[in-house]
Amino acid sequence: MTRRGSRKMHAAQYGGVLSSLLTFVAFVLVCCILFLARHPIFRFAGESWIIEDKLERADAIMVLSDDNFYADRATRAAQVYRQGLAPLVVASGRKLRPYAGIAELMEHDLVERGVPKDKIVRVVHEADNTRMEAQALAQVALQHKWRSLIVVTSNYHTRRARYIFEHVFPSQSIIRVTGARDGDFDPGSWWERRISVKEFVRELAAMVVAIWEAHGHDDAPAKSQVMVAPSVGNPQVMV
């Protein structure tokens, strides 16, 4: 090999080492920046995930099932009702026993927070996910000819709930979603608590499933018909 060829080979090797070193340094810098900026990034992700529609007068307020220990969803629904934004509050809840379920518990929470009992409609169903619950509530809305609705759910659940309701309800329905604060999910510091991290990751995964189902990949069985059953003091709908 000539001296000139040897110099070219060494220059190429030096250039390759330098390029690799610069790439590594750039990678380390990016990692450092992401680490230092992780809190603002996580905060932005949490706050962006929550949506809050501008509320207007509606036919009914629908409180989604599985409220937390502090009844935050019922509290938010009562606030919306006291603002005069709807004449009725729908207490949606899974059936737990033949004689009781979550809807009854929610009704109790709503009454405690100032909603008259005769302004509460209990909807009892066997839904085990948000899409099935939306299907049950869509039947109730159709039966009562409700066209505009305010959906109340936990803050972390608002984006997925609105997506599902807009795809399940008829296109002419007006759906507005409002979020209730949740003691287990603070969008400004959710990454600091394990339960909040699990909730956020679970919502992200559930949103992927919701999109999948909305595009025709749902294997859920057809829903049963709606039956109206008598109740003491207020109507109850069983799905």
C-alpha positions in Angstrom: 0.0 0.0 0.0 1.3 3.4 -0.9 1.8 6.2 1.6 -1.0 8.2 0.1 -3.4 5.2 0.3 -2.4 4.7 4.0 -3.1 8.4 4.8 -6.6 8.1 3.2 -7.4 5.0 5.2 -6.3 6.6 8.5 -8.3 9.7 7.6 -11.4 7.6 6.9 -11.0 5.7 10.2 -10.5 9.0 12.1 -13.6 10.4 10.4 -15.6 7.3 11.4 -14.5 7.5 15.0 -15.2 11.3 15.2 -18.7 10.8 13.6 -19.5 8.0 16.1 -18.3 10.2 19.0 -20.4 13.1 17.9 -23.4 10.9 17.6 -22.9 9.5 21.1 -22.4 13.0 22.5 -25.6 14.2 20.8 -27.5 11.2 22.1 -26.3 11.9 25.7 -27.3 15.6 25.4 -30.7 14.7 24.2 -31.2 12.3 27.1 -30.0 14.9 29.5 -32.4 17.5 28.1 -35.3 15.0 28.3 -34.4 14.1 31.8 -34.2 17.7 32.9 -37.4 18.6 31.1 -39.3 15.5 32.1 -41.6 17.2 34.5 -42.9 19.8 32.0 -43.3 17.1 29.4 -45.2 14.8 31.7 -47.3 17.7 32.9 -48.1 18.7 29.3 -49.1 15.1 28.5 -51.4 14.9 31.5 -53.1 18.2 31.0 -53.5 17.7 27.3 -55.1 14.3 27.8 -58.0 15.9 29.8 -60.6 17.7 27.9 -63.4 20.1 29.1 -66.1 21.1 26.7 -67.9 24.4 27.0 -71.2 23.4 28.6 -74.5 24.6 27.3 -78.2 23.8 28.1 -78.8 20.1 27.5 -81.7 17.6 27.8 -79.9 15.5 30.5 -76.7 15.0 32.5 -75.3 11.5 32.3 -73.0 10.4 35.1 -70.9 7.4 34.1 -70.6 4.3 36.3 -67.9 3.4 38.7 -67.4 6.6 40.6 -64.6 6.8 43.0 -64.7 6.5 46.8 -65.2 10.2 47.2 -68.1 10.4 44.7 -66.3 13.0 42.6 -68.3 12.3 39.5 -71.6 12.7 41.4 -70.2 15.9 43.0 -69.4 17.4 39.5 -72.8 16.3 38.2 -74.6 18.0 41.0 -72.6 21.2 40.3 -73.7 21.1 36.7 -77.3 20.5 37.7 -77.3 23.4 40.1 -76.1 25.6 37.3 -79.4 24.9 35.6 -77.9 23.3 32.5 -80.2 20.3 32.4 -83.5 19.2 34.0 -82.5 15.6 34.7 -79.5 13.7 35.9 -78.9 10.1 34.7 -77.2 7.8 37.3 -75.6 5.1 35.2 -74.4 2.0 37.1 -73.6 -1.6 36.8 -75.8 -4.2 38.4 -74.0 -5.7 41.4 -76.9 -7.7 43.0 -80.4 -8.5 41.9 -81.6 -5.9 44.3 -78.9 -3.2 44.2 -76.1 -1.8 42.1 -73.9 1.2 41.4 -76.8 3.3 40.1 -78.5 3.2 43.5 -75.2 4.3 45.2 -74.9 7.1 42.7 -78.4 8.2 43.3 -77.7 8.4 47.0 -74.6 10.5 46.4 -76.5 12.9 44.0 -79.3 13.4 46.5 -76.8 14.1 49.3 -75.3 16.8 47.0 -78.6 18.6 46.3 -80.1 16.9 43.3 -83.9 16.2 43.9 -84.7 12.5 43.8 -87.4 13.0 41.3 -84.9 14.5 38.9 -82.7 11.4 38.9 -83.1 8.6 36.3 -81.4 5.4 37.3 -80.0 3.4 34.4 -79.0 -0.2 35.5 -76.9 -2.2 33.0 -74.4 -4.9 32.8 -71.8 -3.1 30.8 -68.2 -3.9 31.7 -66.5 -1.1 29.6 -67.2 2.4 28.4 -68.4 1.4 25.0 -71.0 -1.0 26.3 -72.1 1.7 28.7 -72.4 4.2 25.9 -74.5 1.7 23.9 -76.9 1.3 26.9 -77.2 5.0 27.4 -77.8 5.6 23.7 -80.8 3.3 24.0 -82.1 5.4 26.9 -81.5 8.7 25.1 -83.4 7.4 22.1 -86.3 6.2 24.2 -86.6 9.6 25.9 -85.8 11.6 22.7 -82.8 13.3 24.3 -80.7 15.0 21.6 -78.2 17.0 23.7 -76.3 15.5 26.6 -73.7 16.4 29.2 -71.5 13.5 30.1 -69.8 13.6 33.5 -66.8 11.3 34.1 -63.4 11.4 35.8 -60.9 13.9 34.4 -58.5 11.2 33.1 -61.4 9.5 31.3 -62.8 12.5 29.5 -61.0 12.2 26.1 -61.8 8.5 25.7 -65.4 8.9 26.9 -66.0 11.7 24.4 -64.5 9.7 21.5 -66.6 6.7 22.3 -69.9 8.6 22.9 -69.4 10.5 19.6 -69.0 7.2 17.7 -71.8 5.3 19.5 -74.5 8.0 19.7 -76.4 9.1 16.5 -74.6 11.7 14.5 -77.3 14.3 15.3 -76.7 14.0 19.0 -74.8 16.8 20.8 -72.4 15.4 23.3 -70.5 17.6 25.7 -68.1 16.1 28.3 -67.0 17.6 31.6 -64.4 16.1 33.9 -64.6 15.6 37.7 -61.4 16.0 39.7 -60.0 12.7 40.8 -57.9 12.2 44.0 -55.9 9.5 42.3 -55.0 11.5 39.2 -53.6 15.0 39.3 -52.6 16.0 35.8 -49.9 18.3 37.2 -48.0 15.6 39.1 -49.5 12.2 37.9 -46.0 10.7 37.3 -45.2 10.9 41.0 -47.7 8.3 42.1 -47.8 4.7 41.0 -51.6 4.5 41.0 -51.7 7.6 38.7 -49.1 6.2 36.3 -51.1 3.0 36.1 -54.3 4.9 35.4 -52.7 7.0 32.7 -51.1 4.0 30.9 -54.3 2.1 31.2 -56.2 5.0 29.6 -53.7 5.2 26.7 -54.1 1.4 26.1 -57.9 1.7 26.3 -57.9 4.5 23.9 -56.2 2.3 21.3 -58.8 -0.3 21.9 -61.6 2.3 21.5 -60.2 3.4 18.2 -59.9 -0.2 17.0 -63.5 -0.9 18.0 -64.8 2.3 16.4 -63.4 1.1 13.1 -65.5 -2.0 12.9 -63.4 -4.5 15.0 -65.9 -4.9 17.8 -66.8 -8.5 18.8 -69.3 -7.5 21.6 -72.7 -9.1 21.4 -75.8 -7.1 20.5 -77.3 -5.2 23.4 -80.7 -6.2 24.9 -83.7 -4.0 24.6 -84.5 -1.3 27.1 -87.2 -2.0 29.7 -88.7 0.6 32.0 -89.3 -0.7 35.5 -91.2 1.1 38.3 -89.2 2.6 41.1 -90.0 4.5 44.3 -89.7 8.2 43.8 -88.1 8.2 40.4 -87.9 6.3 37.1 -85.5 3.4 36.7 -84.3 2.1 33.3 -83.0 -1.4 33.1 -80.8 -2.4 30.2 
